Amino acid sequence: MSKLIKNWTYLLFSDVSQAVINFFAFMVLARKLTPEGFGELNVVLALIALFTVFSNNVGANHVITREITLHHEATKHIFLKLVPLRAFSFIATSIALIIYTFTTKEADIFIIILSSVLILSNSLWDLSESIAFGYLVTKYTTLFNLIFSASWLLLIFIIPNELINVKLVLIIYCSLFVLKSIFYFIKIIKQYVVKNTSFFDIGFKAFLFMSFPYLWMRVLGSFVDQIPILLLDSNSGAKEVGYFSVGLRFIIPITLTVSTGLRAVFPFLTQLYHKDKVQFDMKVSQSFGYIFVWGSIIATILVGTSNYWIPFFFGAKYVNSIAAFNILAWFGVGLCFDLVLSTILSSTYKQKVLAIITTIDFVIMFPFLYIGAKHGATGLALSKLVSLLFIVPYHIIVINKVLEIKIYNKTFLYSYLFFIYLLILSNIPVFLWIKTILFLAVIVVYLRIRQSPLRQSLEFIALSFRNRH
């Protein structure tokens, strides 16, 4: 447990620091580039993210981390199997990127080259991180991310306004990411790969077989995340992409703690599932309740104050981002729920089930997103939330049926009602002081209910603090 807390702390510190630094970096960029320029940058980043999915998931990171966690002695053998797979996937991805660019828009060779370099660097980073996580080590990720983010902010800040443009920003970002990835890759090779000589009976087909469900569902997930941005650019222009991107980036505080914790806890969940199914079930049940409660509290605070801090940070020209953010904040809470579900199914070798769920999610969500992208930033944000509200209830059924974990208990019920109450409260047209009173009232009530996940989580934190002292 102490190592889990240590790893989670490392990653949380890394991700929080990176998120804060990137927040200021993108705030500076948004001010310097204007909504149109900021939107153009995010269109390019969306395209890179879309093609990176193909490059990174022929030999998926969850598979690498899981197998190395269970077979430390075979790290070198696993690594040597992965390198050709990743090389092949990068070449295929680069060819696909070139074909897409030349057939859908006016080709810019310089942007294509930068995009390919970023995709390759991302693949190296992902492979290095997956191996390190297999050894339950997260400090290197923290170190390299902090150096990268601080350098990124510094360079963006000192560029004169009259010189900055989308291409220059991409050159800086690409150069820093390449250096970060290469140094991490060299460190992991020296630390964990070259010293290891044991053989492990797993081949290319096995890796492909285990990775394919992740490739499939991440492709669908990327389509849901990135294609709507490209559609929004096509239908409404780069300015609306800029508004939407500002709103989307601000749900990071909601998903950050959850995704960080899941990255750190994944190897431990894999071990716990094999050693103690009863404890595993209990931890899973508790985590869903905590997600709804704490995610809802953060979303309510951010939505209630967004009229003040979005114009303050980005300027009056981004006031149209407020409505999109207020919707996306609640989408972020539901997304956290899905992140937990995904990690649990992955750690229990149920990636096929997860792939099926992702396919169903895609079928439900994409029509909403396709329509929403035709109605600007707010329309796209609303389509994301509405589609997710259709998806979460059947995910709860999956948890009960597939994992055989009965989460229909008072703790889960209280957390779900808490989520619904605050979702309605944040969207009703009343004065902020009335919303504040109603918000504090439900907090007081939930602190007095013994089976409330809010009270249980605070008691757990207090107990952990006392035990450490």
SEMARTI-234499 format. One record per atom (N, C-alpha, C, CB): residue in one letter; z, x, y. Coordinates in steps of 0.2 Angstrom, whole numbers, plus 5000, padded with zeros to 4 digits. Atoms other than C-alpha are relative to their C-alpha. Glycine has a CB too. Layout:
BEGIN
AZXY
...
This chain:
BEGIN
M500050044994
M500050005000
M500050045006
M500649955000
S500049964994
S500450145012
S499350035002
S500550064999
K500649974999
K498750225009
K499549945003
K499750034994
L500450054998
L497950055012
L500149995008
L500149934996
I499850014993
I498850035029
I499750055004
I500849995001
K500349944996
K498350215034
K499349995001
K500250064996
N500750004999
N496550185030
N499849945005
N499749984993
W500150054995
W496550015039
W500150025007
W500449944998
T499949984993
T497350095054
T499550055002
T500750035000
Y500649954998
Y496050235054
Y499449965003
Y499950054995
L500650044998
L494650105054
L500149965006
L499849964994
L499950054994
L495449985066
L500050045006
L500749974999
F500049964994
F495750125078
F499350025002
F500550064999
S500749984999
S493950185076
S499649945003
S499750024993
D500450054998
D493250015077
D500249975007
D500049944995
V499750034993
V494349955092
V499750055005
V500749995000
S500249954995
S493950115101
S499350005001
S500250074998
Q500750005000
Q492150105097
Q499849945004
Q499750014993
A500250064997
A492049925102
A500250005008
A500449944997
V499850004993
V492949955119
V499550055004
V500750035001
I500549954997
I491850105123
I499349975000
I500050074996
N500750035000
N490250015118
N500049945005
N499849984993
F500050054995
F490849865128
F499850025007
F500749975000
F500149984993
F490849965144
F499350035000
F500650065001
A500749985000
A489250055139
A499549955001
A499950044993
F500550064999
F488349895137
F500149965006
F500049954994
M499950034994
M489149825152
M499650045006
M500750005002
V500449964995
V488449975162
V499249994999
V500250074999
L500750015001
L486749955154
L499849935002
L499950004992
A500250074998
A486749765157
A499950005008
A500549954998
R500050004992
R487049795176
R499450055002
R500650035003
K500649954998
K485749945177
K499349974998
K500150064997
L500750025002
L484349865167
L499849935002
L500050004992
T500150074998
T484549675173
T499949964994
T499450005004
P500150045006
P484449535161
P499450014996
P500149925002
E500649995004
E482649565157
E500050064996
E499449995005
G500049945004
G482849745153
G500550004995
G500150065005
F499550005006
F484449715143
F499749964994
F500649975003
G500250045005
G483549585134
G499450044996
G499649945002
E500549965003
E482049705130
E500350054995
E499650035005
L499749955004
L483249835123
L500349974994
L500650035004
N499750045006
N484149705112
N499449984995
N500449945002
V500650015005
V482449655105
V499850064996
V499449975004
V500249945004
V482049835100
V500650014995
V499950065004
L499449995005
L483849845092
L500049954995
L500650005004
A500050055005
A483649685083
A499450024995
A499849935003
L500649985004
L481949745076
L500250064995
L499450025004
I499849945004
I482749915070
I500649974995
I500450055005
A499550035005
A484249815062
A499749974995
A500549965004
L500350045005
L483049705053
L499750054995
L499449965003
F500349955005
F482149855045
F500550044996
F499450045003
T499449965003
T483749955042
T500249974994
T500550015005
V499850035005
V484249825030
V499650024993
V500049925000
F500449985006
F482849865018
F500150084998
F499250005001
S499949935001
S483150055020
S500750014996
S499950045006
N499349995002
N485050045016
N500249974994
N500549985006
N499750045005
N485149925002
N499650014993
N500049935002
V500249985007
V484150004988
V500550064998
V499250035000
G499449955001
G485750084982
G500549975005
G499850075001
A499650034994
A486949964992
A500750045000
A500149934998
N499349964998
N488550035000
N500549974996
N500150005007
H499550035004
H489649914990
H500050034993
H500049925000
V500149975007
V488949974974
V500250075000
V499249994997
I499849935000
I489150154979
I500750015000
I499750045006
T499350004999
T490950134985
T500349984993
T500249965006
R499650025006
R491450034969
R499950054995
R499749934998
E500149955005
E490650154957
E500450075001
E499350014998
I499749934999
I491350314965
I500849985000
I499850035007
T499350025000
T493050224967
T500350004992
T500249935003
L499950015007
L493050194948
L499950074996
L499749954997
H500249945004
H492250364943
H499950065005
H499349994997
H500049944996
H492750504955
H499650064997
H500750025002
E500249945004
E492250634942
E499250005000
E500350004994
A500750005000
A490450584943
A499649995007
A499849944995
T500250014993
T490150584962
T499350045000
T500450035005
K500649964999
K488750724961
K499449964996
K500150074997
H500550035004
H487850634947
H499749935004
H500249984993
I500250064996
I487850464957
I499650025006
I500749965002
F500349984994
F487350554973
F499350024998
F500350065003
L500749985002
L485850634964
L499549944998
L500050054995
K500450065001
K485250464958
K499949965006
K500449954995
L500150044994
L485450384975
L499550035005
L500749995004
V500449974995
V484450514985
V499349985000
V500150075000
P500750025001
P482750474978
P499949925002
P499750014993
L500050074999
L483150284979
L499949995008
L500549964997
R500050014993
R483550304998
R499450035003
R500650035003
A500649974997
A482050415001
A499449954999
A499950074997
F500650045002
F480850294993
F500149945005
F500049974993
S499950064996
S481650145003
S499850015007
S500749974999
F500149994993
F481550235019
F499250015002
F500350075002
I500750004999
I479650275017
I499749935000
I499750054994
A500350075000
A479250095012
A500249965006
A500349974994
T499850034994
T480250035027
T499650025006
T500850015001
S500449984994
S479350145039
S499349985000
S500050085000
I500750025000
I477650095033
I500049925002
I499750004993
A499950074998
A478249905034
A500149995008
A500549974996
L499950014993
L478849935052
L499350015004
L500550065002
I500749984997
I477150015057
I499549945000
I499750064997
I500550065001
I476149865050
I500349955004
I500049984992
Y499750054996
Y477349745058
Y499850005007
Y500749994999
T500149984993
T477249825075
T499249995002
T500250075002
F500750014998
F475349835075
F499749934999
F499650054996
T500350065001
T475049665069
T500349945004
T500049984992
T499750054996
T476249565080
T500150015007
T500749994997
K500049994992
K476249645097
K499750075001
K500850015002
E500349944998
E475549785107
E500450064998
E499950005008
A499649955004
A476049945097
A500250055006
A499650034995
D499849944996
D477050085106
D500250054995
D500649975005
I499949955005
I476950235095
I500750045001
I499550065001
F499449974999
F478450315104
F500649964998
F500150015008
I499550045003
I479550165100
I500150004993
I500049935003
I500150005007
I478950165082
I500450064997
I499350004998
I499749945003
I479450345080
I500850005001
I499750065004
L499250004999
L481250325088
L500349954995
L500149975007
S499850055005
S481450165077
S500150034993
S499649945000
S500049975007
S481050265061
S500550055000
S499350034999
V499449955000
V482250405066
V500649974999
V499950055006
L499350035000
L483650285069
L500149974993
L500049945005
I500050035007
I483250195052
I500350064995
I499449974998
L499849945004
L483350365043
L500750025001
L499550065001
S499349984998
S484950415052
S500549954998
S500150015008
N499650055002
N485750255048
N500150004993
N499849935002
S500049995007
S485350275030
S500550064998
S499350014997
L499649945001
L486150445030
L500849995001
L499850065004
W499350024998
W487750375039
W500349964994
W500049975007
D499850055005
D487850235027
D500250034993
D499549944999
L499949965007
L487750345011
L500650045001
L499450044998
S499449964999
S489050465018
S500649965000
S499950045006
E499450054999
E490250325023
E500249974993
E499949955005
S499950035006
S490050245006
S500450054995
S499449974997
I499649955004
I490550404997
I500750015002
I499650065000
A499349994997
A492050435008
A500449944998
A499950025007
F499650065001
F492650255006
F500250004992
F499649945002
G499849995007
G492550284987
G500550044998
G499450024996
Y499449965001
Y493850414989
Y500649985004
Y499850075002
L499550044996
L494850295000
L500250055006
L500749994996
V499949964994
V494550415015
V499649975005
V499850074998
T500350034994
T494150335032
T500050045006
T500349935001
K499949964994
K494650475044
K499450035003
K500550054999
Y500649974997
Y492950555045
Y499649955004
Y499650034994
T500350064996
T492150385050
T500349995007
T500049944996
T499750004993
T493450375064
T499850055004
T500749994999
L500249944996
L493150545070
L499350005003
L500250074996
F500749994998
F491250545071
F499849945004
F499650004994
N500150064996
N491250365078
N500250015007
N500349944997
L499749994994
L492350415092
L499650055004
L500850025000
I500449954996
I491350565097
I499449975002
I499950064996
F500750044999
F489750465096
F500149955006
F499749974994
S500050054995
S490350325107
S500250035006
S500649954997
A499849974994
A491250425120
A499450045003
A500650054999
S500649964997
S489650535122
S499549955002
S499750044995
W500550064998
W488550375123
W500249975006
W500049954994
L499850034993
L489650305137
L499950045005
L500749974999
L500149954994
L489650465147
L499350015002
L500350064997
L500749994998
L487750485146
L499749945004
L499650024994
I500250064997
I487450305150
I500249995008
I500149944996
F499750014993
F488650305165
F499750055005
F500750024999
I500249954995
I487950465173
I499250005002
I500250074998
I500850014999
I486050415172
I500049965007
I499749974995
P500150034994
P485550375190
P499649934999
P499650045005
N500350075001
N485050185192
N499250015000
N500249965005
E500750004999
E483250235198
E499650034994
E499950045006
L500349975006
L482950335182
L500049964993
L500350074999
I499950035007
I483550225168
I499549954999
I500749965001
N500550055002
N482350125158
N500249994992
N499350025001
V499850015007
V482350055140
V499850064995
V499649944997
K500249955004
K481450205133
K500550065000
K499350035001
L499549944999
L482650335140
L500749984997
L500250015008
V499450025003
V484150235134
V499950014992
V500149925001
L500149995007
L483350235116
L500050074998
L499449964998
I500049935001
I483050415117
I500750034999
I499650045005
I499349975000
I484950455121
I500349974994
I500349975006
Y499750035006
Y485550335108
Y499850034993
Y499949925000
C500249975006
C484450405095
C500250074998
C499249995000
S499849935001
S484850585098
S500750004998
S499950035007
L499350005002
L486750545097
L500149984993
L500449965005
F499950035007
F486550445081
F499850054995
F499649935000
V500249955004
V485550585073
V500550054999
V499350035002
L499549945001
L486850715076
L500649974997
L500250025007
K499450035003
K488250595071
K499950004992
K500249935003
S500150015007
S487450555054
S499950074996
S499349965000
I500149945004
I486950735050
I500650044999
I499550055004
F499449975001
F488650805053
F500449974995
F500450005007
Y499650045005
Y489450665043
Y499750024993
Y500049935001
F500449995006
F488150695029
F500250074997
F499349995000
I499849935002
I488550885028
I500750004998
I499850055006
K499350005002
K490350855028
K500249974993
K500449965005
I499950035007
I490250735013
I499850044995
I499749935001
I500349955006
I489150855003
I500550054999
I499350025003
K499549955002
K490350995005
K500749984997
K500150045007
Q499350025002
Q491950895003
Q500049974993
Q500249955005
Y500050055006
Y491450774988
Y499550014995
Y500149935002
V500650005005
V489750814980
V499950074997
V499449985004
V500149935003
V489551004977
V500550024995
V499950055006
K499449985004
K491251024969
K500049964993
K500650005003
N500050055006
N490850884956
N499450014995
N500049935003
T500649995005
T489850914940
T500049964994
T500150074998
S500050055006
S490350774928
S499449964999
S500649965000
F500550055001
F489050664920
F500249935000
F499650024994
F499850085000
F489050474922
F499449974998
F500249985007
D500550045003
D487950364912
D499849945004
D500149984992
I500350064996
I487050264925
I499450035003
I500549985006
G500749984998
G485250274929
G499749965006
G499549994995
F500350034994
F484050214943
F500049924999
F499350025001
K500050075001
K483850044935
K500649965001
K499749994993
A499450034999
A485650014934
A500249995008
A500650044997
F499950004993
F485850054953
F499649945003
F499950065003
L500550054997
L484349944957
L500349934998
L499350014998
F499850065003
F485049804946
F500649975004
F500150004992
M499450024997
M486749804954
M499949995008
M500550054999
S500150014993
S486049824972
S499649955002
S499750075002
F500450054998
F484749694971
F500349945003
F499549984994
P499650064996
P485949544975
P500250025007
P500649984996
Y499849984993
Y486549644990
Y499450005005
Y500450065000
L500649994996
L484749684996
L499849935002
L499550044996
W500350074999
W484249504994
W500449965005
W500049964993
M499650044995
M485749425003
M500050045007
M500749994997
R500049964993
R485749565017
R499349995003
R500150074999
V500750014997
V483849535020
V500149935003
V499550004995
L499950074997
L484249345022
L500550005005
L500349954994
G499550004995
G485749385032
G499750035007
G500650044998
S500349974995
S484749495043
S499549965003
S499650074998
F500550054997
F483349365045
F500449955004
F499749964994
V499650054996
V484749245051
V500250035006
V500649974996
D499749964994
D485449375063
D499450025005
D500450064998
Q500549974995
Q483849455070
Q499449965001
Q499850074997
I500650044999
I482349345068
I500149955006
I499849964994
P499950044994
P483149215080
P499950035006
P500649964999
I500049974994
I483249345093
I499350025002
I500450075000
L500749984999
L481449395091
L499649935002
L499650034993
L500350064999
L480949205091
L500249985007
L500349954995
L499850014993
L482049185107
L499650035005
L500850015000
D500449964996
D481149325115
D499349975001
D499950074998
S500750035000
S479449245110
S500049935004
S499849994993
N500050074997
N479949065116
N500250005007
N500449964995
S499750014993
S481049095131
S500050065004
S500749984999
G500049944997
G480849275136
G500650045000
G499949985008
A499549955001
A481849435137
A500649985004
A499750065003
K499450024997
K483049355150
K500549964996
K499849965007
E499550045004
E483749225138
E500350044995
E499649944997
V499849955005
V483849365125
V500650045003
V499550054997
G499449974996
G484949455138
G500649965000
G499850025007
Y499450054999
Y486049305141
Y500349994993
Y499849935002
F499750015007
F486249275122
F500350064997
F499449984995
S499849935003
S486549465118
S500750015003
S499650055001
V499449994997
V487949465131
V500649964996
V500049995007
G499550055003
G488849315123
G500150024993
G499749935000
L499949985007
L488549385105
L500450065000
L499350014997
R499649935000
R489249555109
R500849985001
R499850055005
F499350024998
F490849465115
F500449974994
F500149965006
I499650025006
I491349395098
I500250064996
I499549954996
I499849945004
I491649575092
I500850004999
I499850065003
P499350005001
P493549555096
P500249954994
P500349985006
I499850055005
I493549405084
I499950034993
I499749945001
T500249985007
T492649485069
T500350084999
T499350005000
L499949935000
L493249665073
L500650024995
L500250035006
T499449995004
T494949665065
T499949984992
T500649965002
V500250035007
V494349565050
V499650054996
V499749935000
S500549955003
S492849675046
S500350074998
S499450005004
T499749935001
T493849835048
T500550004994
T500450025007
G499550005005
G495249775037
G499649994993
G500449945001
L500450015007
L493949725023
L499750064998
L499549945001
R500349945002
R493049885024
R500650054997
R499750045006
A499549965002
A494749975021
A500349974993
A500550015005
V499750035006
V495349855008
V499649994994
V500349935002
F500550025006
F493749834997
F500250044994
F499350025003
P499849965006
P494249984985
P500649974997
P500050075002
F499450025003
F495949914983
F500049934997
F500650005006
L500150065003
L495449744980
L499650004993
L499549955004
T500449985006
T494249814966
T500550024995
T499550055001
Q499549985005
Q495749894958
Q500549954998
Q500450065003
L499550065001
L496949744960
L499749954996
L500249975007
Y500350065004
Y495749624952
Y500050024993
Y499349995002
H500049985007
H495749734936
H500750014998
H499650075000
K499349995003
K497649764936
K500449945001
K500350065005
D499650055000
D498449614942
D499749945004
D500650025005
K500450064997
K497449444944
K500549965004
K499749974994
V499550054997
V499049344949
V500150035008
V500650004997
Q499949974994
Q499349464964
Q499349995004
Q500250075000
F500750004997
F497449464968
F499949935003
F499550024995
D500050074998
D497449274969
D500449985006
D500149954994
M499550024995
M498949264980
M499750035007
M500750034998
K500249964994
K498249394992
K499349965003
K499850074999
V500650034998
V496549304993
V500249935004
V499549984994
S499850064998
S497349134996
S500350015007
S500549964996
Q499649994993
Q498449205011
Q499550025005
Q500550054999
S500549974995
S496949295019
S499649955003
S499550054996
F500450054997
F495949135022
F500449965005
F499849954994
G499550034996
G497449055030
G500050045007
G500649984997
Y500049954994
Y497649205042
Y499450005004
Y500250074997
I500650004997
I495849205046
I499949945005
I499450004995
F500150064996
F495849025053
F500550005006
F500149944996
V499550004994
V497449045063
V499950055005
V500750014997
W500149954995
W497249215071
W499350005003
W500150074997
G500750004997
G495349195073
G500049955006
G499549994995
S500050064995
S495649025082
S500450025006
S500349944997
I499649984995
I497049095093
I499650055005
I500650044998
I500449954996
I495849245099
I499549965003
I499850054996
A500650044998
A494349125101
A500349955006
A499749964995
T499750054994
T495448995112
T500150045006
T500649974997
I499849964994
I496049135123
I499450025004
I500450064999
L500649974997
L494349215126
L499549945003
L499650034994
V500450054998
V493449045128
V500349975007
V499949944995
G499750024995
G494748985140
G500050045007
G500749994999
T500049954994
T494549135152
T499350035001
T500550054999
S500649974999
S492749165150
S499649995007
S499549984994
N500350014993
N492249095167
N500250055005
N500349935002
Y499849954995
Y493249235175
Y499850074998
Y500850005000
W500149935001
W492949395165
W499350014998
W500450014993
I500749995001
I491149375160
I499650025007
I499649944997
P500349984993
P490549375179
P500350065003
P500149945005
F499749944997
F491849505183
F499750064997
F500850004998
F500249945003
F491249625170
F499250015001
F500150004993
F500749995000
F489349595171
F499749975006
F499749954994
G500350024993
G489049515188
G499849934999
G499550045002
A500250074999
A488549345194
A499349984996
A500049985007
K500750015003
K486749365187
K500149984992
K499650065001
Y499950015007
Y487549345169
Y500449944999
Y500350064996
V499650065000
V488449175173
V499749964994
V500049975006
N500450045005
N487149095161
N500250024993
N499350005001
S499849975007
S487949195146
S500649964998
S500150075000
I499350035001
I489649095148
I499949944994
I500349975006
A500050065004
A489048935139
A499850034993
A499449955002
A500249985006
A488249035125
A500650044996
A499450055000
F499449965003
F489849145122
F500549954998
F500350045006
N499550045002
N490948995122
N499949964993
N500149945005
I500250035007
I490048925107
I500050054995
I499249975000
L500149945005
L489749095098
L500750024998
L499650065003
A499349985002
A491649125099
A500349974994
A500549995006
W499850045006
W491948985087
W499650024994
W500049935001
F500549975006
F490449045076
F500450064997
F499350015003
G499649945003
G491449205075
G500549994995
G500250055006
V499450025005
V492949125067
V499749984993
V500449945003
G500350025006
G491849045054
G499750064996
G499549955001
L500349945003
L490949215051
L500550044997
L499750045006
C499449975003
C492649295048
C500249974993
C500650005004
F499950035006
F492949175034
F499550024995
F500049925001
D500649985005
D491249215026
D500150074998
D499449985003
L499949935001
L491649405028
L500550014994
L500250035006
V499450005005
V493249375017
V499749984994
V500649965002
L500350035007
L492249275004
L499650054997
L499749935002
S500449955002
S490949405003
S500350064997
S499550025006
T499649955002
T492149545001
T500349994993
T500550035005
I499650025006
I493149454987
I499549994994
I500349935001
L500550005006
L491549414977
L499750074998
L499449955002
S500249935001
S490949594979
S500550044996
S499850035006
S499549965003
S492549664973
S500149984993
S500750005004
T499950035006
T492549554958
T499450004995
T500349935000
Y500750005004
Y490749594952
Y499749945000
Y500250034993
K500450065000
K490149424957
K499550005005
K500549945001
Q500550004995
Q488749484968
Q499449954999
Q499750075000
K500550045001
K487549374959
K500149935003
K499849994992
V499850064997
V488549224964
V499950005008
V500749984998
L500049994993
L488649294982
L499349995002
L500350075002
A500750004998
A486749314982
A499749925000
A499650044995
I500250075000
I486549124977
I500349975006
I500249974993
I499750034995
I487749074990
I499650025007
I500750025001
T500349984994
T486849175003
T499349975001
T499950085000
T500750045000
T485149094998
T500149935003
T499750014993
I499950074998
I485848925000
I500250005008
I500649974996
D499850004993
D486648975017
D499450015004
D500550065002
F500649994996
F484949035023
F499649945000
F499650064996
V500450065000
V484048875018
V500349955005
V500049974993
I499750054995
I485348775028
I500050025007
I500850004998
M500049984993
M485448885043
M499350015004
M500450075000
F500649984996
F483648945047
F499749945003
F499650034995
P500350054997
P482948775051
P500449995007
P500049944996
F499650014994
F484348755064
F499950055005
F500850004998
L500249954996
L484048925071
L499350005003
L500150074996
Y500750004998
Y482148905072
Y500049955006
Y499649984994
I500050054995
I482448745082
I500450035006
I500349934998
G499649974994
G483848825093
G499750055004
G500750024997
A500349944996
A482848975098
A499549975005
A499650054995
K500550034995
K481648855107
K500449975006
K499649954997
H499650034994
H483048805119
H500550055003
H500449944997
G499649954996
G483648965126
G500650024997
G500249975007
A499449965002
A485249065124
A500549954997
A500350045005
T499550055002
T486448915123
T499749964994
T500149955006
G500350045006
G485248815111
G500150044994
G499349985001
L499949965006
L485248965099
L500750014998
L499750075001
A499349995002
A487148985100
A500249944997
A500450025006
L499850065002
L487448805097
L499749994992
L499849945004
S500350015006
S486248805082
S500450044995
S499350025000
K499649965005
K487248945074
K500749974998
K500250075004
L499350035001
L488948855076
L499949944995
L500349985006
V500150065004
V488248685069
V499850024993
V499549965003
S500249985007
S487448765054
S500650034996
S499450055000
L499449975004
L489048865050
L500549944998
L500350055005
L499650055001
L490048705051
L499849964994
L500149955006
F500350035006
F488948635037
F500250044994
F499349995001
I500049955005
I489148795027
I500750014997
I499750065002
V499349985002
V491048825027
V500349954995
V500450005006
P499750055005
P491548665017
P499850024993
P499949935002
Y500249995007
Y490548705002
Y500250074998
Y499250005000
H499749945001
H491148885003
H500750004997
H500050055006
I499350015003
I492848825000
I500049974993
I500449955005
I500150025006
I492248734985
I499850054995
I499549944999
V500249945004
V491448894978
V500750044998
V499550045004
I499449965001
I493148984980
I500449974995
I500450005007
N499650035005
N494048854970
N499650004993
N500149935002
K500450015007
K492648834956
K499950074997
K499449965001
V500249945003
V492049014954
V500550054999
V499450035005
L499449965001
L493549114958
L500649974997
L500250035007
E499450045003
E494748984951
E500650025004
E500050024993
I499449994995
I495849014966
I500149935004
I499950065005
K499950064997
K496648854971
K500350015007
K500549964996
I499849994993
I496748864990
I500249935004
I499550045004
Y499850074997
Y497048674993
Y500850005000
Y499749954996
N499350015000
N498848704997
N500249995008
N500450074998
K499850024993
K499948665013
K499850065005
K500749995000
T500249944995
T499648845020
T499349995002
T500250064997
F500750004999
F497848825019
F499849945005
F499550004994
L500150064996
L497848645026
L500250015007
L500449944996
Y499749994994
Y498948695040
Y499550045004
Y500750035000
S500449964996
S497748835045
S499349975002
S499950064995
Y500750044998
Y496148725044
Y500149955005
Y499849974993
L499950044994
L496948595055
L500150035006
L500749954998
F499949964994
F497448725067
F499450025003
F500450074998
F500749984998
F495648785068
F499749945003
F499650034994
I500350064997
I495048605071
I500349985006
I500049954995
Y499650024994
Y496348565084
Y499850055006
Y500750014999
L500249964995
L495948725094
L499350005002
L500250074999
L500750014999
L494048705092
L499949945005
L499649994994
I500150054996
I494148535100
I500350015007
I500449934997
L499649994994
L495448585113
L499650045005
L500750034999
S500449964996
S494348725119
S499449975003
S499850064997
N500650034998
N492848615122
N500149935004
N499649994994
I499950074996
I493648455130
I500050025007
I500649974998
P500049994993
P493348445149
P500649985004
P499449975003
V499450014996
V495048455156
V500250075003
V500649984995
F499849944996
F495948585168
F500350054995
F500549985005
L499749945004
L496448755161
L500749994999
L499850065003
W499350005001
W498248725164
W500249954995
W500449985007
I499950055005
I498248565153
I499850034993
I499649945001
K500249975007
K497348665139
K500550054998
K499350035001
T499549955001
T498648805141
T500649974997
T500250045006
I499450035002
I500048685139
I499949974992
I500249945004
L500250025007
L499248605123
L500050054995
L499449965000
F500149945004
F498848775116
F500750034998
F499650055004
L499449975001
L500648835118
L500449954996
L500450015007
A499650055004
A501348675111
A499950014992
A499849935002
V500149995008
V500448695094
V500250074998
V499249994999
I499749945002
I500948875094
I500849994998
I499950065005
V499350015001
V502748825095
V500149964994
V500449965006
V499950045006
V502548695082
V499950044993
V499549945000
Y500249965006
Y501748815070
Y500550054998
Y499350035001
L499549955001
L503048945072
L500749974997
L500350035007
R499450035003
R504348815066
R499949974993
R500249945005
I500250025006
I503348765051
I500150054995
I499349965000
R499949945005
R503948875036
R499350024996
R500549984995
Q500649985004
Q502248865027
Q499450015004
Q499849944995
S500549984996
S501248895042
S499850074999
S500249995008
P500249935001
P500149055040
P500150045006
P499250004999
L499849974994
L500549095058
L500750034999
L500049965007
R499349985001
R502449105054
R500050054995
R500449944999
Q499949965006
Q502149185037
Q499750075002
Q499549974995
S500349944998
S501049325045
S500450045004
S499349995003
L499649964995
L502249365059
L500650024996
L500349955005
E499549975004
E503649375046
E499950064996
E500349944995
F500249945004
F502649495035
F500050065005
F499349984997
I500049944996
I502349605050
I500750025002
I499649985007
A499349984998
A504249605055
A500350034994
A500449935002
L499849975006
L504649645037
L499850074999
L499949954994
S500349935001
S503449785036
S500350055005
S499249995000
F499749964995
F504149855052
F500750024998
F500049965007
R499349995002
R505949845046
R500050054994
R500449944998
N500049955005
N505449935030
N499850075001
N499549974994
R500249934998
R504650075039
R500550045004
R499350005004
H499549974996
H506150105049
H500749994997
H500049975007
